């Protein structure tokens, strides 16, 4: 895949590659695409959560259960 960029964007990409330690402009673009994919997944999750039914109050028991789930997942 080839991408044409105007000189101003090409200069920007070259500067980002040099300053951020990317080996090539392709690595920089791949990283941008991955970050965009992550952003879109997060957006979908937020919209799904916003559309779901509300839960009960998040009290002490809720957070203890959450800590237990995290501990079990970390131990694996």
N, C-alpha and C positions, 0 to 999 in steps of 0.2 A: 504494500500500500504506500502510495506517495501522497504527501500533503504539501500543497503550495501555500506559502505564507508571505504576506507583504514584508518588506524589509524591517519595519518597526517590530513586528511580532517575531520575526526570525532573530533579531538582535536580543529581544527579551528572552527568548528560549535559550539562546547561547549564553546569556548572562546567568540565567537560572542554573544551567548545566554546570557552569564554572563555579558559581558561588555555593551551590548546594551539594556538590560532590557527585553528580551523576556522571556516568562514563560517556554517555551519548545523549543526543536529543531524543532518541527513541525511548531510552530509559525514562526520561522526564515525562514524555507523553504517556507512556504506559502507566506511570505512577499517577498522573492526573486522571486517567481513565479509571483506575482502580479506586481512587478517592471518590470519583463521581458515582461509581457503582455502590460504594459504601453509603454515600449520602442518599442515594435513591432507596436503598434497602432500609435505612433509618427512617426516611420519610414514610415509606410504606408501613413500617411498624408503628410509627406514631399515629398515622391515620387509622390503622386498624385498632389501636388502643383507644383513640378518641371516639371511634364508632362502637366500641364495646360497652356492655352494661357496667355501671359503676359497682365497685366492690364495697366491702365493709370498711370500717375505719382501720387504719394502720396503727395498731397499738403495740404494746410490748410483746405480746404473743406472736404477732405478725413478724416483727423484726427478729425474734429469737428463731422462728422457723426459717426465715431467710438466711440467717447466719448458719444454721444447721445445713441447709442445702448447699451453701457455698463451701462449707467445710468438707462435706461429702464429695463434692465435685473436685475440690482441690486435692483431696487425698487420692483420687483415682489416678 
